[in-house]
Structures are given as C-alpha cells and as structure tokens.
Amino acid sequence: MLRIFRERRLLARVVLGVLVGMLALGLIGSTVAWYLEPGRSPSGSSRRDAPEAEQQSEEAELRLLLARYEAMQKERPEDPAVLTGFARVEAELGRFYLEQGRQEEGREFYRRAAGHFEAVLARQEDASLRLELAEVYQAAGSFEQAEEQLRKVLAKDPDNVQAQVQRGLLREARQDWPGAAEIWQALAREGTDPTVREFARARLKAVREKM
C-alpha cells in the first residue's frame, strides 16, 4: 500500500490506540518532535535523506494516484468520498514537496487540499475531516485558519480529545508556550484518560522548559 497510508503523522489521527502504542514503545517525544520539525520521522530520518530513486518512486506513485482522483472527480464532481480522497493525496504531495525543499509546489498542493476539504465540509459536517483540514492549514503555515477549524470542532464538542491535543501541538508550533502549557495542564489533570494524561504531562514538561 502506498506510503501515504503508512506514514500518517500523529495529528492526522490522534487516537488513544496510537498513543497507547507510542507510550509503550517510548516514541511519544520523538513523534511530537517529528511533527514540529517538518521533514523528520520518528527515527530522525527525512524524505530528503532517502535515496533519490526512492523519492522519485514515491512522487510517481502519488502523481499516479492524483491523476486517478482527477479522473474520478470529472465523473463524480460532487462525491464527498472522491473529494476527500483527492484532498488527502494533495496533502501528502504538499508534505512531500515541502520536505524536498520545493516550497512553492508544496504550499500549492496544501492550498488545493484545503479547498477540497472545505468543499466536502460545506456539504456535510464531519469533525474528523475538520481536524484533517486543520492539520493541512497548520502544515501550510496558516495557523489562524488551523485554529479556526479547531475552534469549530471544540464549539460543538468541548471534550473532543483529538481537537484538544491538536490545539496543544498547534500552540507549540506557534511557539505560544503559555497557551500550549494551559492546554496540556488541563489534559494532565486527574480524571482524564490515563494515556492522554501521560502524554499531556510529557508535553507540559517539554513546554515549561521553553518558557
């Protein structure tokens, strides 16, 4: 299966099962660092470090998949499943190009991905898709738009843990250490899920070291 479905970042699916696995392997800190430092993987490598042939192969695969979605969209322009798949491939291409240092191409694909996510959300509300859209905006450096998407999710579901964690990481990306600390402190309190609490405490400690 294509790497886009194997290399989803923490923010793409901040679910408890993932956190449990990461905590068990001791990867939480490295995974968060990987997110906050574009182009890094948990092992410390990056796409730019990969052999050129491998990079070209991945780009070719993504481009092929993109072409397939373009064809499907012509046949079913209003299909939410097609638009969502299209957006995810565009987002992965945006990430790929940014990690290759091809900034203009990367941001263009992120803009396209955001447009397709917005088109789906205009037809039907979906919290998980809105969180993906927030991730796209954050990766593109559009922090205010990312924050807006998270506000919309939390306005309807204040207890949405994925949105809260994503917001904490967004504050870290913005170097808003007091704002991030406030979020992690709330999630680190007794009464929250033990896995989330442990994750939040680890982030709170890291953030306080930067304040």
Secondary structure, DSSP 4 states (H G I P E B T S, - for coil): --GGGT---GGGG--HHHHHHHHHHT-HHHHHHHHHSTT--TTS--GGGS-HHHHHHHHHHHHHHHHHHHHHHHH-TT-HHHHHHHHHHHHHHHHHHHHTT-HHHHHHHHHHHHHHHHHHHHHS--HHHHHHHHHHHHHTT-HHHHHHHHHHHHHH-TT-HHHHHHHHHHHHHTT-HHHHHHHHHHHTSTTS-HHHHHHHHHHHHHHHTT-
